[in-house]
Amino acid sequence: MNTKDSGFSSKLIHSGGIDDALGSVTTPIYQTSTFKFQNADHGARCFSGEEKGYIYTRLGNPTIEDLEVTMTELENGYGGLAVASGMAAVNTVYLSILEAGDHMIGHFAVYGPSRGIMEKFYPQYNIEADFLDTTNIENIEKTIKPNTKLIYLETPANPTMDIADISAISALAKKHGILLCVDNTFCSPYLQKPLDLGADIVLHSMTKFINGHADIVGGVVVAKEKDIYEKLKFVMMNMGFNIDPNQAWLARRGLKTLAVRMEKAQANAMEVAEFLENHPKVEWVLFPGLKSHPQYELGLKQMSGPGAVISFGVKGGLEAGKTVMNSVKLSILAVSLGGIETLIQHPASMTHSKLSKEARAGAGITDELVRISIGIEDAKDIMDDLDQALGQV
Ligand SMILES: *Cc1c(COP(=O)(O)O)cnc(C)c1O
């Protein structure tokens, strides 16, 4: 069905899809590596692009396309590419936009490997980057060089929950002919639409809220314009970053309940954040839904809800944080986020351990910071569990 003018929840259910001769209500899993041509001319027309047809799964597959079309509609983009992981999405962007001699500006507290690979791997190709506090737009303006080609934001950022002003940064980027990419993993398009706010590219780790069930790894990139989409597609197809049809099918299935999962998770998160803020063993709480968040007003402006990830500091620092993580019973001690289950982790020793201690400290990833991704269990059970774990400190 044509869902272009449908509401968000209807798009979640009905976008994408393919014409299936047998009338399947859900898109089937096309578990095939290659597709049969009707004849030699048909094969030639598919390869030349004269006719739209499937050729080989690395280049395109109906199950994958179902997911890509849906994500593109949800993000209001021109075209999307589903890839093997969130990091494949990040690298698709880096490799498509940056050439030798180029410079990139990124937020200093992004997902660990998104910064790590840029600092440790790309310099060998003469690509350089500055990671700084993008919540301060003057910082960005001061750092722009003639060879700056990309501004890379993550907002809210992992794990400090910093919120960058997408519209204002987009205006600055446009003034300097720089592309803007936003990692929208923490919000999902249900809460924030970076392309509508002026970004050129949006990406997700679908491992998180998009799939939402902690059972696959996947990523997606959506471009606002055709020429950027074509560049991303060239890299995706030739680097072999494509997602597997099975994984794509699970992501598409998980996506159907994004709105209801997000509503429940963020309602829970709001309660848990308030509970933590009032807890005697908790030093501080960072959550976009709390008035105490430094960019609370900006969050209200560009996000339609606070999301479900909370960072907090336990009084007593690292040791106290460890005690909490070792004492939880309902929350699961595991990295990742955005699933139906509550997950708790310690970025300094886990997700962000590969960054130097200085880089972490500079980006506000302190030793006492604990990150919790709130699931869709009963809020009372999550709070009771945290209360007993904090009681062990
Ligand atoms: C998890 C995550 C990634 C990386 O995604 P993978 O699917 O693990 O490769 C990128 N950005 C953010 C914000 C993430 O949380």
The ligand as an ORCA input file, in Angstrom:
! r2SCAN-3c Opt
* xyz 0 1
  C      25.545      0.297     19.254
  C      25.780      1.599     18.634
  C      26.498      1.710     17.434
  C      27.147      0.517     16.763
  O      26.207     -0.413     16.349
  P      26.495     -1.977     16.146
  O      25.192     -2.476     15.655
  O      26.903     -2.523     17.479
  O      27.600     -2.099     15.164
  C      26.620      2.964     16.858
  N      26.083      4.053     17.449
  C      25.401      3.982     18.611
  C      24.840      5.215     19.214
  C      25.222      2.753     19.249
  O      24.558      2.691     20.395
*
